[in-house]
Amino acid sequence: MHKKLYLLIAIAFVLFSCKDNDDINPEVLTQNQWRYVIEYANADQPYDIVYSIDFKSDGKVYSEVFVRDMETKNVLGFLEYYNGNYQIVENKVAVSITEHFINMGGTMYSDREKLSLQDKENQSREYQLRNKNSELHTIMPPLASSLGLIYNRVD
């Protein structure tokens, strides 16, 4: 009986001591830019859609989604951008969005100045560092209709 109990305790210890998430080092978070890039090489004009997040040491965060020419890397236009504040809470990066602009022009992208301000209140995002602080994972709410993005660190 005692052997089974010890075995169960050992198994529980192993299961609960393993973790996928890295402890958040504020320096790693703020001294790097984070990007997720989707390549569209088969288009008439090959392009990338770039999701970019930049955390600042003063607690500010800036994010933008833009389209760039795949070959020249020149920015063609923007899909959205937001700015806000972030905090590290329970080993997660909690972002509170203060301004969120999106493309409402009926085209794939537009000039940044032509993006429309969203009036939604209390917008937020959550992220976690993983894979030895080399990836920033979007934490999606339960029953979300899409998968979270995995941003890579850009030194």
C-alpha positions, 0 to 999 in steps of 0.5 A, spaced: 500 500 500 505 504 501 509 503 495 503 505 491 502 511 495 509 513 494 509 511 486 503 516 486 506 521 489 512 521 485 508 521 478 504 527 481 511 531 482 513 529 476 507 531 472 506 538 476 513 540 476 514 540 468 512 546 465 512 549 458 512 556 460 519 560 461 520 565 467 519 572 464 525 576 464 523 583 463 530 584 459 529 579 454 522 582 453 524 589 452 531 588 449 528 585 443 522 586 438 518 580 437 515 578 430 511 573 426 511 573 419 507 570 414 510 569 407 505 569 400 510 567 395 505 565 390 502 571 389 503 576 383 507 580 387 510 576 393 509 579 400 509 578 407 504 580 412 508 581 419 506 582 426 510 586 430 510 587 438 515 592 441 515 592 449 519 598 452 522 598 459 517 603 461 511 599 461 509 601 454 507 596 448 507 598 441 504 593 436 503 593 428 501 589 423 503 591 416 504 588 409 511 588 406 514 586 399 518 580 400 524 581 396 525 588 398 522 588 405 519 595 403 513 596 407 507 597 402 501 598 408 498 597 414 493 592 417 492 595 424 496 597 430 495 598 437 499 601 443 498 600 450 501 598 457 503 591 459 505 588 466 508 581 468 502 578 472 503 570 474 508 569 469 504 572 463 505 578 459 498 582 460 497 588 455 492 593 456 490 596 449 489 604 450 489 605 442 487 600 437 487 602 429 485 597 424 484 598 416 477 599 414 478 602 407 476 596 403 483 594 401 488 589 403 492 595 407 492 602 407 497 608 409 498 608 417 494 615 417 488 612 414 487 606 419 480 607 423 480 608 431 476 602 434 472 605 440 472 598 444 473 599 451 477 594 455 481 591 449 487 586 452 492 581 450 496 576 454 502 572 452 507 567 455 515 566 453 517 559 451 522 555 448 528 558 452 525 565 451 526 565 444 518 565 443 512 569 445 506 565 445 499 569 444 494 566 450 488 565 446 481 565 451 477 559 451 473 557 445 477 562 441 475 561 434 483 562 432 490 559 434 494 564 437 500 566 434 507 565 436 512 571 435 520 570 434 525 574 438 528 579 433 535 581 436 
